[in-house]
Amino acid sequence: MRSGDHRLRVSLLSKALVVGAYQRKCELIAAHSDIELTVMSPPAWAGQRLEKAHTHGYALRVIPIRLNGHFHLHHYPTLGAELRQTSPSILHVDEEPYNLATWLAIRQAERLRPRPRVLFFSWQNILRRYPPPFHQMERDVLRRADAAIVGSAEARAVWQAKGFRKPIYVIPQFGVDEDFFRPLPRPAEDELSFTVGYAGRLVVEKGVDVLLGAFSRLPPSARLVIAGSGPAEPALRRMAHQLGIAERVTFRPFIPSTQMPAFYQSLDAFVLPSRTRPGWKEQFGRVLIEAMACGVPVVASRCGEAPNVVGDAGLVFDEEDIASLAAHLGQLMNQPQRRALLAQRGRARVIERYTMRRIADQTVDVYRALAGQEDGA
């Protein structure tokens, strides 16, 4: 901190913040009177261009990125100059510790005087050993970082097992804005319909084929909307035809974050049917809390963190269990009162645990702890 300035200067480096809805967390962090926030984000990430939706109260600096779309190898060539200009007290690298971007960022921070406190973020919930040079970069980051924020208790256990002895805080990367993601009454003409939805990547690990199999057991009046894209899409379309449900299944392309509430508000149930794969299991399932905030009953497989996110506010089933998923959907279709109860529970669970304000406040508490400040903004 500069002499006479009692605010913490925080620099947050995050490619995830190209998503406009996620930027609300930054506004809420910056609303704390003891925080001066600078956010550094690339102009795009892997085809997603920067959406400027929530940019009040903090400085948003759009900085160049190299190897865009390469998860492990992307980095920011002007980051050193940006850090010298902002001279942060805290550098929050919103990135996994085994990635080049994190390693280079922490090396740049080491050159600053005074040196800022540095923390990283991780979703990694599987204990893995990476090949060179990522293993060496990870070890160096773990040695130099002052703290970590992780998305789940499983992720905390991973980094403890890897020998990280500094503070590890369990805070999801982003919450939801409960005023933006909110329930809306369904049109009267939709009262007799039943629409199931999925949103996300169309890849094998997301288990959308399981959802198609379960949906095929529902009555003809049911509808399914699949929003997203990915390499599994052609196979999923073929499967819908083979099951004789193609006319009842709508495939929609990627939906911008600012339009997602309208998508959820059109549904009677939302399903996340993920399956564990070698090297991957569900790390959180953000779409679950978005749907819950919109008052949509959710059904999730017991994959990774998903059942912990749902808790008793939704329904869960064993991975790959088509019959169980079909039974859950049939129950929701035939029992409107059950749907209404789960909708209320889901919304309440989000308000209690997963709002963007709660996540922002918890993150600010981490900043204060790193700086040795008292909690008192």
C-alpha positions in Angstrom: 0.0 0.0 0.0 1.1 3.5 -0.7 1.9 5.8 2.2 -1.4 7.2 3.5 -3.5 4.9 1.4 -5.2 2.2 3.4 -6.8 0.4 0.4 -5.5 -2.9 -0.8 -4.4 -2.7 -4.4 -5.5 -6.0 -6.0 -4.6 -7.2 -9.5 -6.8 -10.0 -10.7 -5.6 -11.9 -13.8 -8.4 -14.0 -15.3 -9.3 -15.3 -18.7 -12.6 -16.5 -17.3 -13.7 -12.9 -17.0 -14.3 -12.7 -20.7 -17.7 -13.9 -19.7 -19.9 -10.9 -18.9 -22.0 -12.5 -16.2 -18.8 -13.4 -14.2 -17.7 -9.8 -14.1 -20.4 -9.1 -11.5 -18.1 -10.6 -8.9 -15.5 -7.9 -9.7 -18.0 -5.1 -9.2 -18.9 -6.6 -5.8 -15.3 -7.0 -4.8 -14.6 -3.4 -5.8 -17.6 -2.2 -3.8 -15.6 -2.8 -0.6 -14.1 0.5 0.4 -10.7 -1.0 1.3 -10.2 -2.6 -2.2 -8.7 -1.0 -5.3 -9.3 -3.6 -8.0 -7.6 -3.9 -11.4 -8.8 -6.8 -13.6 -6.6 -8.0 -16.4 -8.4 -10.1 -19.1 -7.6 -11.1 -22.7 -9.8 -9.8 -25.5 -11.0 -13.4 -26.1 -10.5 -16.9 -24.9 -11.0 -20.0 -27.1 -13.6 -18.4 -29.3 -15.4 -16.5 -26.6 -15.0 -12.8 -27.1 -14.9 -10.4 -24.2 -18.4 -9.4 -23.0 -18.4 -6.1 -21.2 -21.5 -6.5 -19.0 -20.4 -5.6 -15.4 -17.5 -3.2 -15.5 -18.3 -0.5 -12.9 -16.1 0.4 -9.9 -12.9 -1.2 -11.0 -10.3 -0.9 -13.8 -10.6 -3.4 -16.6 -7.5 -3.7 -18.6 -7.7 -5.8 -21.8 -4.2 -7.3 -22.3 -2.8 -9.4 -25.2 -2.6 -13.1 -24.9 -0.4 -15.6 -26.6 -1.4 -19.2 -27.5 -5.0 -18.4 -27.0 -7.1 -21.5 -26.4 -4.1 -23.6 -25.2 -5.0 -24.2 -21.6 -1.6 -25.1 -20.3 0.6 -22.9 -22.5 -1.3 -19.6 -22.9 0.4 -16.5 -21.3 0.4 -12.7 -21.3 3.4 -11.0 -22.8 2.8 -7.5 -21.3 1.9 -8.7 -17.8 5.2 -7.6 -16.3 4.7 -4.0 -17.5 1.1 -4.1 -16.3 2.1 -5.1 -12.8 4.9 -2.5 -12.6 2.3 0.1 -13.5 -0.4 -1.1 -11.0 2.1 -2.1 -8.2 -0.4 -4.4 -6.5 -0.4 -5.5 -2.9 -2.2 -8.7 -3.9 -1.8 -10.6 -7.2 -4.7 -13.0 -7.7 -3.9 -15.4 -10.6 -7.2 -17.0 -11.5 -5.5 -20.0 -13.0 -4.2 -23.5 -12.2 -0.7 -23.6 -10.7 0.7 -26.0 -13.3 0.0 -23.7 -16.2 2.6 -21.5 -17.9 0.5 -18.3 -17.3 0.6 -18.9 -13.6 4.3 -19.6 -13.4 5.2 -16.6 -15.5 2.9 -14.4 -13.4 4.4 -15.4 -10.1 7.9 -14.9 -11.5 6.9 -11.4 -12.6 5.5 -10.7 -9.2 8.8 -11.7 -7.6 10.5 -8.8 -9.4 8.3 -6.1 -7.9 9.3 -4.1 -4.9 7.6 -4.4 -2.6 6.7 -7.9 -3.6 2.9 -8.5 -3.7 1.3 -11.5 -2.0 0.3 -14.0 -4.6 -2.5 -16.6 -4.7 -3.7 -19.0 -7.4 -7.1 -20.7 -8.1 -7.7 -24.4 -8.8 -10.5 -26.6 -9.7 -8.2 -29.7 -9.9 -10.0 -32.4 -7.9 -7.9 -35.4 -9.1 -4.4 -36.1 -7.8 -2.3 -36.1 -10.9 1.4 -35.9 -11.7 2.1 -33.7 -14.8 5.0 -34.3 -17.2 7.9 -31.8 -17.6 7.9 -28.9 -17.8 4.5 -28.6 -16.1 5.6 -30.6 -13.1 8.5 -28.3 -12.5 6.4 -25.2 -13.0 3.8 -26.5 -10.5 6.4 -27.2 -7.9 7.9 -23.7 -8.3 4.4 -22.0 -8.0 3.6 -24.1 -4.9 6.9 -23.0 -3.3 6.4 -19.3 -4.1 2.6 -18.7 -3.7 1.3 -17.3 -0.4 -2.2 -18.9 -0.6 -4.7 -20.7 -2.8 -8.4 -20.6 -3.5 -10.0 -23.9 -4.6 -13.4 -24.7 -5.8 -14.1 -27.8 -3.6 -12.9 -29.7 -0.6 -11.6 -32.4 -3.0 -9.4 -29.8 -4.7 -8.1 -28.7 -1.3 -7.1 -32.3 -0.5 -5.2 -32.5 -3.8 -3.0 -29.6 -3.1 -2.4 -30.6 0.5 -1.4 -34.0 -0.8 1.1 -32.3 -3.1 2.7 -30.6 -0.2 1.2 -27.1 -0.3 1.2 -25.9 3.3 0.1 -22.4 2.9 -3.6 -21.4 3.5 -6.1 -23.0 1.2 -9.6 -21.4 1.0 -12.6 -23.3 -0.4 -14.6 -20.8 -2.4 -16.2 -21.5 -5.8 -14.7 -19.4 -8.6 -18.0 -17.6 -9.3 -21.4 -17.4 -7.8 -24.6 -16.2 -9.5 -26.3 -12.9 -9.4 -29.6 -13.8 -7.8 -31.3 -10.7 -9.2 -30.3 -11.7 -12.8 -30.8 -15.4 -12.4 -34.3 -15.5 -10.9 -37.6 -17.3 -11.3 -40.2 -16.0 -13.7 -43.8 -17.3 -14.1 -44.2 -19.6 -17.1 -46.7 -18.5 -19.8 -50.1 -20.1 -19.3 -49.9 -22.0 -22.6 -46.8 -23.8 -21.2 -48.5 -25.1 -18.1 -49.4 -28.5 -19.7 -45.9 -29.0 -21.3 -42.8 -30.4 -19.7 -39.4 -29.2 -21.0 -36.1 -30.7 -19.9 -32.9 -28.8 -20.5 -29.1 -29.2 -20.7 -26.5 -26.6 -21.3 -22.7 -27.1 -21.7 -20.1 -28.8 -23.8 -21.1 -31.6 -26.0 -18.4 -34.1 -25.1 -18.4 -37.7 -23.8 -17.7 -36.8 -20.2 -20.8 -34.7 -19.9 -23.0 -37.7 -20.5 -25.6 -36.2 -22.8 -26.2 -39.6 -24.4 -27.4 -40.8 -20.9 -29.9 -37.9 -20.9 -31.1 -38.8 -24.4 -31.6 -42.4 -23.3 -33.6 -41.4 -20.2 -35.6 -38.8 -22.1 -36.7 -41.4 -24.7 -38.7 -43.1 -21.9 -40.8 -40.0 -21.2 -44.3 -39.5 -22.8 -44.4 -37.9 -26.2 -45.6 -34.5 -24.8 -42.2 -34.0 -23.2 -39.5 -31.8 -24.9 -35.7 -31.6 -24.5 -33.5 -28.7 -25.3 -29.7 -29.2 -25.5 -27.7 -26.0 -25.6 -24.1 -26.1 -26.5 -21.5 -27.4 -29.0 -18.7 -29.8 -29.1 -17.3 -32.9 -30.9 -20.1 -35.2 -29.6 -22.9 -33.3 -31.3 -23.1 -35.3 -34.6 -23.3 -38.6 -32.6 -25.9 -37.2 -30.2 -28.0 -36.0 -33.2 -27.8 -39.5 -34.7 -28.7 -41.1 -31.4 -31.8 -38.9 -31.1 -32.9 -40.1 -34.6 -32.2 -43.8 -33.6 -34.3 -43.4 -30.5 -37.2 -41.9 -32.4 -37.2 -38.7 -30.4 -35.5 -36.3 -32.9 -38.7 -34.3 -33.4 -38.9 -33.7 -29.6 -35.2 -32.7 -29.2 -33.9 -29.2 -30.0 -30.2 -28.6 -30.4 -29.3 -25.0 -29.8 -25.9 -23.4 -30.3 -23.9 -21.8 -27.5 -25.9 -19.2 -25.5 -24.2 -16.0 -24.4 -24.1 -15.7 -20.6 -26.4 -12.7 -20.6 -29.1 -14.8 -22.2 -28.8 -17.8 -20.0 -31.5 -16.8 -17.5 -34.2 -16.8 -20.3 -33.0 -20.3 -21.2 -33.4 -21.7 -17.7 -36.7 -19.8 -17.2 -38.2 -21.8 -20.1 -37.5 -25.2 -18.5 -39.3 -27.4 -16.1 -36.2 -29.4 -15.2 -32.5 -29.2 -15.8 -30.1 -32.2 -16.0 -26.4 -32.5 -15.6 -25.6 -36.1 -16.4 -21.8 -36.1 -16.2 -19.7 -39.2 -16.1 -16.2 -39.7 -14.6 -13.5 -40.2 -17.1 -9.7 -40.9 -16.7 -8.3 -37.6 -15.6 -11.7 -35.8 -15.2 -14.7 -35.6 -12.9 -17.2 -32.8 -12.4 -15.4 -30.0 -10.7 -18.5 -28.0 -9.7 -21.3 -27.7 -12.2 -22.0 -24.0 -12.4 -25.0 -24.6 -14.6 -26.6 -26.3 -11.6 -26.6 -23.2 -9.4 -27.7 -21.0 -12.3 -30.7 -23.2 -12.9 -31.4 -23.5 -9.2 -31.3 -19.7 -8.9 -33.9 -19.5 -11.6 -36.2 -21.8 -9.7 -35.7 -24.8 -11.9 -35.5 -28.3 -10.3 -32.2 -29.9 -11.1 -31.1 -33.5 -11.5 -27.4 -34.4 -11.4 -25.3 -37.6 -11.6 -23.1 -38.5 -8.6 -20.1 -37.3 -10.5 -17.4 -35.3 -8.7 -18.7 -32.2 -6.9 -22.2 -32.1 -8.5 -24.1 -34.0 -5.7 -22.5 -31.7 -3.1 -23.7 -28.6 -5.0 -27.2 -30.0 -5.3 -27.5 -31.2 -1.7 -31.1 -31.9 -0.7 -32.4 -29.2 -3.1 -32.5 -31.5 -6.2 -32.3 -35.1 -7.3 -29.2 -37.3 -7.9 -28.6 -40.6 -9.7 -25.7 -42.9 -10.2 -23.5 -42.2 -13.3 -24.8 -44.0 -16.4 -28.1 -45.1 -14.7 -30.5 -44.3 -17.5 -33.4 -45.9 -15.7 -32.9 -43.9 -12.5 -32.7 -40.6 -14.4 -35.8 -41.5 -16.4 -37.6 -42.2 -13.1 -36.6 -38.8 -11.6 -37.7 -37.0 -14.7 -41.0 -38.9 -14.8 -41.6 -38.0 -11.1 -41.0 -34.3 -11.9 -43.2 -34.4 -14.9 -46.1 -36.0 -13.1 -45.8 -34.2 -9.7 -46.0 -30.4 -10.1 -46.0 -30.0 -6.3 -42.7 -31.9 -6.1 -41.3 -29.6 -8.8 -42.4 -26.5 -6.9 -40.9 -27.8 -3.7 -37.5 -28.5 -5.3 -37.6 -25.2 -7.1 -38.0 -23.4 -3.8 -35.3 -25.4 -2.1 -32.9 -24.8 -5.0 -33.4 -21.1 -5.0 -32.9 -21.0 -1.2 -29.7 -23.1 -1.4 -28.2 -20.6 -3.9 -29.2 -17.6 -1.8 -27.5 -19.3 1.3 -24.3 -20.5 -0.4 -23.7 -19.5 -4.0 -24.6 -15.9 -4.7 -22.0 -13.7 -6.4 -22.1 -11.4 -3.4 -21.2 -14.2 -1.0 -18.4 -15.4 -3.2 -17.1 -11.8 -3.6 -17.2 -11.2 0.1 -15.4 -14.4 0.9 -12.7 -13.5 -1.7 -12.2 -10.1 -0.1 -11.8 -11.8 3.3 -8.9 -13.8 1.7 -7.3 -10.6 0.4 -7.5 -9.1 3.9 -6.1 -12.2 5.5 -3.1 -12.1 3.1 -2.5 -8.5 3.8 -2.8 -9.0 7.6 -5.7 -6.6 7.8 -8.6 -6.7 10.1 -11.9 -7.7 8.6 -13.8 -4.4 8.7 -14.7 -2.8 5.4 
